[in-house]
């Protein structure tokens, strides 16, 4: 069935969640899928770079405190890789201080979410990053 004339069809984006907490990942999955995007998840920082190369996400929701490798290190690695540098990254952390936000931006994040955050805040930040 064709879209009605004048209907704007939104693009489906690939969103990779790098988060080791199952309950947080489930909430993120809910929002991502409700927004019409494809959800992918990695729970271990050591596996993140390979997953990013394979999935080629449009947006990464990246926790800071991960097993093996920190979110800051992953963000820096993505930014230093010419093939991945354009991927949008939102860093998430329970340490919501200004210093943490500044550090996230300094390593190349496009945005910052302090945990706990509302699903509406997440939705708004995702829309801003994905256009």
Secondary structure, DSSP 8 states (H G I E B T S, - for coil): ----TT-------EEEEE-S-HHHHHHHHHHHHHTT-EEEEE-BHHHHHHHHHHH--SEEEEESS-BSS-HHHHHHHHHH-TTTTTSEEEEEES---HHHHHHHHHTT-SEEEESS--HHHHHHHHHHHH-
